[in-house]
Amino acid sequence: MKKLVLLSSLMLTFVLVSAFSNIESSKKHRKLVGTWSYEALDAPYQYQKGEIVFVNKDGELSGYMKVNEYKIDIEEIVAIKKNVTFKVNVEGEVVTFNLNYKKKTMEGTATYSSGSLDITGKKVF
Protein backbone atom coordinates (compact mmCIF):
# COMPACT_ATOMS: atom_id res chain seq x y z
CA MET A 1 0.00 0.00 0.00
CA LYS A 2 2.83 2.40 0.87
CA LYS A 3 4.43 1.74 -2.51
CA LEU A 4 1.17 2.57 -4.27
CA VAL A 5 0.81 5.86 -2.38
CA LEU A 6 4.46 6.73 -3.06
CA LEU A 7 4.12 5.88 -6.75
CA SER A 8 0.90 7.91 -7.01
CA SER A 9 2.56 10.89 -5.33
CA LEU A 10 5.53 10.72 -7.70
CA MET A 11 3.26 10.52 -10.74
CA LEU A 12 1.18 13.48 -9.54
CA THR A 13 4.34 15.51 -8.93
CA PHE A 14 5.63 14.68 -12.41
CA VAL A 15 2.33 15.72 -14.04
CA LEU A 16 2.24 19.02 -12.13
CA VAL A 17 5.86 19.88 -12.94
CA SER A 18 5.28 19.08 -16.62
CA ALA A 19 2.16 21.24 -16.72
CA PHE A 20 3.88 24.24 -15.13
CA SER A 21 6.93 24.00 -17.39
CA ASN A 22 4.65 23.99 -20.46
CA ILE A 23 2.88 27.08 -19.15
CA GLU A 24 6.22 28.80 -18.54
CA SER A 25 7.59 27.97 -21.99
CA SER A 26 4.42 29.24 -23.67
CA LYS A 27 4.79 32.55 -21.80
CA LYS A 28 8.50 32.79 -22.52
CA HIS A 29 8.23 34.28 -26.02
CA ARG A 30 4.68 35.59 -25.97
CA LYS A 31 5.75 39.14 -26.93
CA LEU A 32 7.58 37.81 -29.97
CA VAL A 33 4.90 35.36 -31.12
CA GLY A 34 2.66 36.78 -33.82
CA THR A 35 2.87 38.39 -37.24
CA TRP A 36 5.33 41.19 -37.90
CA SER A 37 5.39 43.23 -41.11
CA TYR A 38 8.92 44.13 -42.17
CA GLU A 39 10.72 46.52 -44.51
CA ALA A 40 14.26 46.16 -45.83
CA LEU A 41 14.45 49.04 -48.29
CA ASP A 42 17.94 48.18 -49.57
CA ALA A 43 16.97 44.58 -50.42
CA PRO A 44 16.06 43.54 -53.97
CA TYR A 45 12.61 44.86 -54.84
CA GLN A 46 10.70 41.57 -54.37
CA TYR A 47 12.14 41.15 -50.83
CA GLN A 48 11.76 44.72 -49.56
CA LYS A 49 8.46 44.06 -47.77
CA GLY A 50 6.83 41.02 -46.25
CA GLU A 51 5.87 39.37 -42.99
CA ILE A 52 7.69 37.36 -40.38
CA VAL A 53 5.46 35.00 -38.42
CA PHE A 54 6.59 33.51 -35.09
CA VAL A 55 4.58 30.70 -33.50
CA ASN A 56 4.90 28.79 -30.26
CA LYS A 57 4.19 25.18 -31.15
CA ASP A 58 4.27 22.73 -28.24
CA GLY A 59 6.56 25.03 -26.26
CA GLU A 60 9.01 25.42 -29.16
CA LEU A 61 9.48 28.65 -31.08
CA SER A 62 9.21 28.30 -34.86
CA GLY A 63 8.07 30.41 -37.76
CA TYR A 64 8.20 31.42 -41.38
CA MET A 65 8.50 34.46 -43.62
CA LYS A 66 5.88 35.47 -46.16
CA VAL A 67 7.30 37.32 -49.15
CA ASN A 68 4.80 38.00 -51.90
CA GLU A 69 3.13 34.61 -52.45
CA TYR A 70 6.07 32.62 -51.05
CA LYS A 71 6.38 31.07 -47.60
CA ILE A 72 9.94 30.45 -46.37
CA ASP A 73 10.55 28.43 -43.19
CA ILE A 74 12.68 29.98 -40.47
CA GLU A 75 15.54 27.83 -39.16
CA GLU A 76 17.79 27.91 -36.09
CA ILE A 77 15.73 30.37 -34.05
CA VAL A 78 17.39 31.65 -30.89
CA ALA A 79 15.42 34.12 -28.78
CA ILE A 80 17.09 35.62 -25.73
CA LYS A 81 15.40 38.43 -23.86
CA LYS A 82 14.41 40.98 -26.54
CA ASN A 83 16.69 39.66 -29.28
CA VAL A 84 15.94 36.98 -31.86
CA THR A 85 18.29 35.48 -34.44
CA PHE A 86 17.35 33.04 -37.17
CA LYS A 87 18.23 31.91 -40.67
CA VAL A 88 16.24 31.56 -43.87
CA ASN A 89 17.25 30.06 -47.19
CA VAL A 90 16.28 32.46 -49.97
CA GLU A 91 16.87 30.97 -53.41
CA GLY A 92 19.94 29.06 -52.18
CA GLU A 93 21.34 32.02 -50.23
CA VAL A 94 21.39 31.67 -46.44
CA VAL A 95 20.32 34.95 -44.83
CA THR A 96 20.93 35.45 -41.10
CA PHE A 97 18.62 37.82 -39.24
CA ASN A 98 19.52 39.53 -35.97
CA LEU A 99 16.55 41.49 -34.64
CA ASN A 100 15.81 43.40 -31.45
CA TYR A 101 12.16 43.88 -30.56
CA LYS A 102 10.35 46.21 -28.16
CA LYS A 103 6.63 46.09 -27.60
CA LYS A 104 5.35 46.40 -31.17
CA THR A 105 8.47 47.34 -33.15
CA MET A 106 11.63 45.59 -34.24
CA GLU A 107 14.86 46.56 -35.94
CA GLY A 108 18.08 44.86 -36.88
CA THR A 109 20.04 43.43 -39.77
CA ALA A 110 19.80 40.72 -42.38
CA THR A 111 23.24 39.43 -43.32
CA TYR A 112 24.08 37.43 -46.44
CA SER A 113 27.16 36.68 -48.59
CA SER A 114 27.27 40.18 -50.15
CA GLY A 115 26.86 42.16 -46.93
CA SER A 116 24.06 43.21 -44.60
CA LEU A 117 20.85 45.19 -44.82
CA ASP A 118 18.91 47.17 -42.25
CA ILE A 119 15.47 45.82 -41.45
CA THR A 120 12.61 47.34 -39.46
CA GLY A 121 9.22 45.98 -38.55
CA LYS A 122 5.95 46.41 -36.69
CA LYS A 123 3.79 43.85 -34.99
CA VAL A 124 0.57 43.38 -36.94
CA PHE A 125 -1.13 40.63 -34.96
Backbone torsions as a table, in degrees:
resi	resn	phi	psi	omega
1	MET	NA	-41.8	179.9
2	LYS	-62.7	-37.7	179.1
3	LYS	-64.4	-38.0	179.8
4	LEU	-65.8	-42.9	178.6
5	VAL	-65.2	-43.3	179.2
6	LEU	-63.6	-45.1	178.8
7	LEU	-63.5	-41.8	178.0
8	SER	-63.3	-41.9	178.5
9	SER	-63.2	-42.7	178.6
10	LEU	-64.6	-41.2	179.1
11	MET	-64.6	-43.5	179.0
12	LEU	-62.3	-43.1	177.9
13	THR	-60.9	-44.9	178.9
14	PHE	-60.1	-45.7	-179.9
15	VAL	-62.0	-44.4	-179.7
16	LEU	-65.3	-42.7	179.0
17	VAL	-63.9	-42.5	178.7
18	SER	-62.5	-42.7	-179.1
19	ALA	-63.5	-45.0	-179.0
20	PHE	-68.8	-35.1	178.6
21	SER	-70.1	-32.4	174.7
22	ASN	-66.9	-40.2	177.3
23	ILE	-62.4	-44.7	-178.8
24	GLU	-63.8	-44.0	-178.6
25	SER	-69.2	-28.6	176.9
26	SER	-73.5	-26.5	176.9
27	LYS	-81.7	-23.3	-170.8
28	LYS	-54.9	-42.9	-175.7
29	HIS	-117.8	25.0	-173.4
30	ARG	-62.2	-27.8	178.1
31	LYS	-75.4	-23.9	178.8
32	LEU	-86.2	-36.0	-176.4
33	VAL	-61.5	132.4	179.7
34	GLY	139.8	-168.0	-178.7
35	THR	-106.4	129.4	179.9
36	TRP	-119.5	128.1	171.8
37	SER	-86.1	141.9	-178.6
38	TYR	-128.6	159.6	172.7
39	GLU	-135.1	132.7	173.5
40	ALA	-133.8	84.6	-168.6
41	LEU	-64.6	-20.6	178.8
42	ASP	-91.3	-2.1	178.9
43	ALA	-75.9	162.7	172.9
44	PRO	-54.4	148.1	-170.7
45	TYR	-46.4	-48.1	-174.7
46	GLN	-68.2	-13.4	-179.4
47	TYR	-111.0	5.9	-176.3
48	GLN	-68.3	-29.5	-178.5
49	LYS	-136.4	148.6	178.5
50	GLY	177.3	-160.0	179.4
51	GLU	-133.5	145.5	172.0
52	ILE	-115.0	126.6	-177.3
53	VAL	-117.3	121.4	176.3
54	PHE	-108.3	134.1	178.6
55	VAL	-129.6	150.7	175.1
56	ASN	-107.5	104.3	-175.9
57	LYS	-112.2	111.3	-179.5
58	ASP	55.5	39.2	177.3
59	GLY	82.5	-0.5	179.2
60	GLU	-109.9	136.8	178.6
61	LEU	-82.7	130.0	176.1
62	SER	-145.4	-178.8	178.8
63	GLY	172.5	-173.3	-179.7
64	TYR	-157.9	164.1	175.4
65	MET	-111.1	142.3	173.5
66	LYS	-112.8	118.1	179.1
67	VAL	-127.5	114.6	-172.5
68	ASN	53.9	-123.1	179.7
69	GLU	-96.1	4.8	-177.1
70	TYR	-94.4	147.1	175.3
71	LYS	-120.7	122.0	-177.6
72	ILE	-118.6	122.1	-179.2
73	ASP	-68.1	142.0	175.8
74	ILE	-89.7	138.0	-179.5
75	GLU	-122.5	156.5	173.4
76	GLU	52.8	50.7	179.8
77	ILE	-74.6	130.9	172.9
78	VAL	-131.5	116.5	179.4
79	ALA	-117.1	119.1	178.7
80	ILE	-130.5	121.0	-176.4
81	LYS	52.6	-117.2	-177.0
82	LYS	-108.3	29.1	178.4
83	ASN	-126.6	138.8	176.1
84	VAL	-133.7	134.5	173.8
85	THR	-122.3	147.3	177.6
86	PHE	-164.3	169.3	179.5
87	LYS	-125.0	148.4	171.6
88	VAL	-134.0	149.5	177.0
89	ASN	-103.3	110.0	-178.0
90	VAL	-110.0	106.1	178.7
91	GLU	51.2	44.4	178.2
92	GLY	85.4	-5.4	179.3
93	GLU	-102.7	121.9	177.3
94	VAL	-81.4	123.4	179.5
95	VAL	-113.7	126.7	-179.8
96	THR	-103.4	125.3	179.8
97	PHE	-103.7	138.3	174.4
98	ASN	-131.5	105.8	-172.7
99	LEU	-123.3	141.4	172.0
100	ASN	-110.4	134.4	-178.9
101	TYR	-125.4	145.1	176.3
102	LYS	-136.1	128.9	179.3
103	LYS	42.0	-97.9	-174.4
104	LYS	-119.4	19.1	177.7
105	THR	-132.0	156.6	174.7
106	MET	-143.9	155.5	175.7
107	GLU	-153.9	155.5	179.8
108	GLY	168.9	-150.5	-177.4
109	THR	-133.4	153.8	170.8
110	ALA	-118.5	119.0	-175.3
111	THR	-110.8	135.5	178.1
112	TYR	-142.3	-174.8	-171.3
113	SER	-61.3	-25.0	-178.6
114	SER	-98.0	2.6	179.1
115	GLY	140.4	-150.8	179.8
116	SER	-139.1	156.0	-178.1
117	LEU	-126.8	146.1	172.9
118	ASP	-76.9	143.4	178.5
119	ILE	-137.2	138.2	176.0
120	THR	-128.5	160.0	-179.9
121	GLY	-160.6	165.6	177.7
122	LYS	-134.9	143.3	178.0
123	LYS	-75.2	127.5	-177.7
124	VAL	-96.9	-39.1	-170.7
125	PHE	-154.9	NA	NA
